[in-house]
Amino acid sequence: MKDITYDVRIYKTEVYNGKRVTSYTVRWSTGGKPWKEPFRNAAQADAFRSELMTAARKGEAFAIATGRPVAWKRQETVLSWYSFTLAYVDAKWPYASPNHRRGIAEALTDATEALFTVESAAADRDVYRAALRWSYSMRVRDTAEPPTELSAALRWLEQHTIALTAFTEPGKGAPLARAVLDRISRTKDGKLAAANTANRKRMVLNNVMEYAREIGALPANPFKAVKWTKPRTLSTVDPRTVINIEQARRFLMAVRKDSRRGERMEAFFGCMYYAALRPEEAVDLRREHLVSLPDDGWGEMRLTNAEPRAGSRWTNSGRPRERRALKHRAEGETRSVPIHPELVTLLRTHLKAYGTGPDGRVFIGPRGGIMTDRAYLKVFHDAREKAFSAAEAVSPLMAVPYALRHAAVSTWLNAGVPAPQVAEWAGHSVDVLLRVYAKCIHGQETEAMRRIWDATKP
């Protein structure tokens, strides 16, 4: 028969070490015709080569058209959940921000725990979760071999997650979808997760299922068939966290007196309180952004970028922070913010004492590098403890640096600045501004009640 042959030669697996990825290629020939099959890791290549050799030793016929043993049944490739999630990550990675990449990995790691084909994993839970996170970092996965301690867990994951088509099976798809939703609604320890966390992961996984539908792997989104009550989230700023001007001045003075490191950070925290900068915007602030710093009166800054912290695994550069466009703004769009006279003084003093970094960065770390979370958080908590009374210190008042920005926006609104102007300075939409800061707008209740009384009094 011309469509089969027994002339089979199997060669040594070839390893290609590229700049971004290492591949393993199994090569063989049937009837003099060469064949090759690439794999992402050595274990997969070895398994495939071993199957070819076993068939050849048994004297099985090989098909001329496919190069495979005739005895191998042609089966439609079954896509496992784990393999599908890797494909999803690869598709989304180039277009997602570093923090969104990390969020995708967190959601997929939790969801995968609910989709094993056996009750318990072969590896310790911390190990296979670490293996999943490693898998979902495309930059790391494509540039290096997995750490030795994760290799076994990765091989196990490749074989022990459900087939994606299980979501379409009657009586099985809905329970699987509900199991996933239940898992992402809880922490690793089994406690109820914060509502914001659960909803964020639900949004990621809904997009995952829509992608499966888009590529034809699933006929419909299985989550749409499950009634799941969305956890209620706190969407407004708690007014108990917002400091007033007197407390802000106490805090900034405590920062300055904290240490030599604190002296460098007084203007840094001042930018969050007086100009409502996000921490990642203050980290990226450059001298060129300070349009005017007059000797007296108001100044102006024009922001162009921010450097949010996501972790080196999720950035393209491999650094913990990556410079990006301003939040909610297109690439190249800027935002002008007035500089309060007191902040003008702080910035002028800071620049005179410390200058700028090599790239014009206004705030640099104690050792001359980028300002890190670890550096400014230590000063923040130390100064908060010294500046506040015992009652204030144990309260939710300014528990995190971001609360300084909340205080700035609240102050602008309570001063009567029109909402569209506040939204422009803060980098919000008006709708989001009024929804988030609704409880922090003081002094309007009395006026509202007076108007109602005037309209209804005898």
C-alpha positions in Angstrom: 0.0 0.0 0.0 1.4 3.4 -1.0 -0.3 5.3 1.8 1.6 3.5 4.6 5.3 2.7 5.3 7.4 0.8 7.8 10.5 2.8 7.0 10.6 5.0 10.1 13.6 6.9 11.6 13.4 8.9 14.8 16.0 11.5 15.6 17.3 13.2 18.7 15.2 16.1 20.0 16.5 19.4 19.0 16.6 22.3 21.5 16.5 25.9 20.3 17.4 28.6 22.9 16.0 31.8 21.5 16.1 35.2 23.1 12.5 35.1 24.2 11.6 31.4 24.2 13.2 27.9 24.3 11.6 25.3 22.1 12.0 21.5 21.8 11.5 20.0 18.4 11.0 16.2 17.8 12.2 15.2 14.3 11.5 11.9 12.5 11.0 10.6 8.9 8.6 8.1 7.3 9.5 6.7 4.0 12.3 9.2 3.6 9.9 12.2 4.2 10.9 14.4 7.1 8.5 15.5 9.9 8.9 17.7 12.9 6.7 18.7 15.9 7.7 21.6 18.2 6.9 21.7 21.9 7.1 24.4 24.6 8.9 22.2 27.2 11.1 19.1 27.3 8.6 16.9 29.1 6.0 17.2 26.3 8.7 16.6 23.6 10.0 13.5 25.4 6.5 12.1 25.8 5.7 12.5 22.1 9.1 11.1 21.0 8.6 8.1 23.3 5.2 7.3 21.8 6.7 7.4 18.2 9.5 5.1 19.2 7.1 2.6 20.9 5.0 2.4 17.8 8.1 1.9 15.5 9.5 -0.8 17.7 6.2 -2.7 17.6 6.4 -2.6 13.8 3.3 -0.5 13.4 2.6 1.1 10.0 3.0 4.8 9.7 0.7 6.9 7.5 2.5 8.7 4.6 0.1 11.6 4.7 0.4 12.4 8.4 3.7 10.8 9.5 1.9 9.3 12.5 1.2 5.6 13.3 -1.9 4.4 11.6 -3.1 2.9 14.9 -3.4 6.3 16.4 -7.0 7.2 16.2 -7.7 10.6 14.7 -9.4 12.5 17.5 -10.3 16.1 17.6 -7.9 17.8 19.9 -9.4 18.2 23.3 -8.6 21.6 24.7 -8.0 21.6 28.4 -8.9 24.5 30.7 -5.2 25.0 31.5 -4.1 25.1 27.9 -7.0 27.4 27.0 -6.0 29.9 29.8 -2.5 30.0 28.5 -3.8 30.9 25.0 -6.1 33.6 26.6 -3.1 35.2 28.4 -1.0 35.2 25.3 -3.8 37.0 23.4 -4.5 39.6 26.1 -0.9 40.3 27.3 0.2 42.8 24.6 -2.9 45.0 25.2 -3.2 44.8 29.0 -1.6 47.1 31.6 0.8 45.5 34.0 -1.7 45.7 36.9 -4.4 44.2 34.7 -2.1 41.4 33.7 -1.6 40.6 37.4 -5.3 40.7 37.9 -5.9 38.3 35.1 -3.3 35.9 36.7 -5.0 36.1 40.1 -8.4 35.4 38.7 -7.3 32.5 36.6 -5.2 31.0 39.4 -8.3 30.9 41.7 -10.6 29.6 39.0 -8.3 26.8 38.0 -8.4 25.5 41.6 -12.1 24.7 41.0 -11.5 22.9 37.7 -9.1 20.0 38.5 -10.1 16.6 37.3 -9.0 15.0 40.7 -9.8 16.1 44.2 -6.3 16.9 45.3 -3.2 18.1 43.4 0.0 16.2 43.4 1.9 19.2 44.6 1.6 21.4 47.7 -1.0 24.1 47.2 1.5 27.0 47.4 3.6 25.2 44.8 1.0 24.7 42.2 -0.4 28.2 42.7 3.1 29.5 42.2 3.3 27.4 39.0 0.1 28.9 37.8 1.2 32.4 38.4 4.5 31.6 36.6 2.5 30.2 33.6 0.4 33.3 33.4 3.3 35.7 33.2 4.0 35.6 29.5 7.2 37.6 29.7 8.7 35.2 32.2 7.3 32.1 30.6 8.6 33.0 27.2 12.1 33.9 28.3 13.1 31.2 30.7 12.7 27.6 31.7 10.5 27.0 34.7 12.2 26.9 38.1 13.1 23.3 39.1 10.7 23.4 42.0 7.8 24.2 39.7 8.5 21.7 36.9 6.5 18.8 38.4 3.6 21.0 39.2 3.5 22.4 35.7 3.5 18.9 34.2 0.7 17.9 36.6 -1.4 21.0 35.6 -1.0 20.1 31.9 -2.8 16.8 32.5 -5.3 17.4 35.3 -7.7 20.3 34.4 -11.1 19.6 32.9 -11.7 19.8 29.1 -13.1 23.2 28.2 -16.1 21.4 26.6 -17.2 20.2 30.0 -18.9 23.6 30.4 -21.3 22.5 27.6 -22.3 19.1 29.0 -25.9 18.9 30.3 -26.0 18.9 34.1 -22.3 19.6 34.4 -21.6 23.0 32.9 -23.7 25.1 35.3 -22.3 23.4 38.5 -18.8 24.0 37.1 -19.5 27.6 36.5 -21.0 28.0 39.9 -17.9 26.3 41.5 -15.7 28.8 39.8 -17.8 31.8 41.0 -17.8 30.4 44.5 -14.0 30.0 44.5 -13.3 33.6 43.3 -15.7 34.8 46.0 -13.4 33.5 48.7 -9.9 34.1 49.8 -7.2 31.4 49.7 -8.1 30.6 53.3 -11.8 30.1 52.5 -13.1 33.3 54.0 -15.4 35.6 52.0 -13.3 37.9 49.8 -13.8 41.6 49.6 -16.7 42.5 47.3 -14.5 44.6 45.1 -12.1 41.7 44.7 -14.8 39.2 43.8 -16.4 41.5 41.3 -13.1 42.3 39.7 -12.3 38.6 39.2 -15.8 37.9 38.0 -15.2 40.6 35.3 -12.0 38.9 34.2 -13.5 35.5 34.0 -16.5 36.7 32.1 -14.1 38.1 29.6 -12.3 34.8 29.5 -15.5 32.9 28.7 -16.4 35.5 26.0 -13.0 34.9 24.5 -13.8 31.1 24.4 -17.1 31.9 22.6 -15.3 34.3 20.2 -12.8 31.6 19.1 -15.4 28.9 18.8 -14.2 26.9 21.8 -17.6 27.3 23.5 -21.0 28.0 22.0 -22.0 30.4 24.8 -20.7 32.0 28.0 -21.5 29.4 30.8 -21.7 32.2 33.4 -24.8 33.6 31.7 -26.7 30.4 32.7 -25.9 30.9 36.4 -27.8 33.2 38.7 -25.1 34.8 40.9 -25.7 37.7 43.2 -23.1 40.3 42.7 -21.6 41.4 46.0 -22.4 45.0 47.0 -19.3 47.1 46.9 -18.4 50.4 48.6 -18.2 52.9 45.8 -18.0 56.1 47.8 -15.1 57.5 49.9 -15.7 57.0 53.6 -15.7 60.6 55.1 -14.1 59.2 58.3 -10.8 58.7 56.3 -10.7 62.3 55.1 -8.4 64.7 57.0 -8.8 68.5 57.3 -6.2 71.2 56.6 -5.1 71.3 60.2 -4.5 67.6 60.4 -2.7 67.7 57.0 -0.3 70.4 58.2 0.4 68.4 61.3 1.1 65.3 59.2 3.4 67.1 56.8 5.4 68.6 59.6 5.7 65.1 61.2 7.0 63.8 57.8 9.7 66.6 57.7 10.8 65.9 61.3 10.7 62.1 61.0 14.2 61.7 59.5 16.5 62.8 56.7 14.5 60.5 54.5 11.3 62.2 55.6 12.7 65.6 54.7 12.8 64.4 51.1 9.2 63.3 51.2 7.4 66.3 52.6 6.7 67.7 49.2 6.0 64.2 47.8 3.1 63.8 50.3 2.2 67.5 49.8 1.6 66.8 46.1 -1.0 64.2 47.1 -2.8 66.5 49.5 -2.6 69.9 47.8 -2.8 68.7 44.2 -4.7 65.4 44.5 -1.9 63.4 42.8 -2.2 59.7 42.8 1.0 58.0 44.3 2.0 56.8 40.9 1.7 60.3 39.5 3.8 61.8 42.2 6.5 59.1 41.6 6.7 60.1 37.9 6.6 63.9 38.5 9.4 65.6 36.5 10.8 69.1 36.6 9.4 69.8 33.2 5.9 69.1 34.6 6.1 72.1 36.9 5.0 74.8 34.5 5.3 77.6 37.1 6.5 77.9 40.7 6.2 81.7 41.4 7.7 83.4 44.4 4.2 84.2 45.6 0.7 82.8 44.8 -0.5 79.9 42.8 1.6 77.8 40.4 0.7 75.2 37.8 1.8 71.6 36.9 1.0 69.7 33.8 1.1 65.9 34.2 1.9 63.6 31.3 2.4 60.2 32.7 2.2 57.9 35.8 4.3 55.0 37.0 2.0 52.5 38.8 3.6 49.6 40.6 2.6 46.1 39.3 5.7 44.0 40.0 8.5 43.0 37.7 6.8 39.8 36.5 4.0 41.8 34.8 5.8 44.7 33.1 7.4 44.6 29.7 10.6 46.0 31.0 11.0 43.6 34.0 11.0 46.5 36.4 8.5 46.9 39.3 7.1 50.1 37.8 6.4 51.0 34.2 5.6 54.4 32.8 2.2 54.7 31.2 -0.4 57.2 30.2 -2.4 59.0 32.8 -5.3 56.9 34.3 -8.5 57.2 32.2 -6.6 59.2 29.5 -5.3 58.4 26.1 -1.6 58.2 25.3 -0.2 61.7 25.0 -3.1 63.4 26.8 -2.1 65.7 29.7 -3.8 67.1 32.8 -3.2 70.5 34.3 -3.5 71.0 38.1 -3.1 74.2 40.1 -0.4 74.2 42.7 -1.5 75.6 46.0 0.8 78.4 47.4 1.8 76.2 50.3 2.8 73.4 47.9 4.7 75.9 45.7 6.8 76.7 48.8 7.3 73.0 49.5 8.4 72.2 45.9 10.7 75.2 45.7 12.4 74.2 49.0 12.7 70.6 47.8 14.2 71.5 44.5 16.7 73.9 46.1 17.8 71.2 48.6 17.8 68.1 46.5 17.6 69.1 42.8 16.3 66.4 40.4 17.3 63.0 39.3 19.2 62.2 36.1 15.9 62.0 34.2 14.5 65.2 35.7 12.5 63.2 38.3 11.5 65.5 41.2 11.3 62.8 43.9 14.0 60.2 44.1 14.7 57.5 46.7 17.2 57.8 49.5 19.8 56.0 47.4 19.2 58.1 44.3 16.9 55.6 42.5 13.1 55.6 41.9 10.9 56.3 44.9 9.7 52.9 46.2 6.6 52.0 48.1 8.6 50.5 50.9 10.5 53.8 51.4 7.5 56.2 51.5 5.1 53.8 53.3 7.5 53.6 56.3 7.7 57.3 56.6 4.0 57.7 56.1 3.1 55.4 58.9 5.7 56.7 61.3 4.6 60.3 60.6 0.9 59.4 61.0 1.5 57.9 64.4 3.4 61.0 65.6 1.1 63.6 64.1 -2.3 62.2 65.2 -3.8 61.9 68.6 -4.3 58.5 70.1 -8.0 58.5 69.1 -7.2 59.7 65.6 -4.4 57.1 65.2 -6.7 54.1 65.9 -9.5 55.5 63.6 -9.8 55.0 59.8 -8.5 58.6 59.4 -5.9 58.7 56.5 -5.1 55.0 56.9 -3.3 54.9 53.5 -1.5 57.5 51.4 -4.3 57.5 48.8 -6.5 59.2 51.5 -4.4 62.4 51.0 -5.8 62.6 47.4 -9.3 61.9 48.7 -8.8 64.8 51.2 -7.7 67.1 48.4 -10.7 66.4 46.1 -13.1 66.7 49.1 -11.6 70.1 50.0 -12.1 71.4 46.5 -15.7 70.3 46.4 -16.5 71.7 49.8 -14.9 75.0 48.9 -17.6 75.3 46.2 -15.4 74.6 43.2 -17.7 73.5 40.3 -17.7 69.7 39.9 -16.5 69.8 36.2 -13.5 71.8 37.2 -12.7 69.5 40.1 -13.1 66.5 37.8 -10.7 68.0 35.3 -8.0 68.7 38.0 -8.4 65.2 39.6 -8.6 63.2 36.4 -12.1 61.9 36.9 -15.3 62.1 34.9 -18.0 64.3 36.6 -20.2 61.2 37.1 -17.5 59.2 38.9 -16.5 62.3 40.9 -19.9 62.9 42.4 -20.6 59.2 43.0 -17.3 58.5 44.7 -17.2 61.7 46.8 -20.9 62.1 47.5 -20.5 61.5 51.2 -17.6 63.9 51.5 -19.4 67.0 50.4 -20.2 68.8 53.7 -22.4 71.8 54.4 -25.1 71.2 51.7 -27.5 69.3 53.9 -28.4 72.4 56.0 -29.0 74.5 52.9 -31.1 71.7 51.3 -33.3 71.5 54.5 -33.7 75.3 54.6 -35.0 75.3 51.0 -37.5 72.4 51.7 -38.7 74.3 54.8 -39.2 77.5 52.7 -41.2 75.5 50.2 -43.4 73.8 52.7 -43.8 76.1 55.7 -47.4 77.4 56.5 
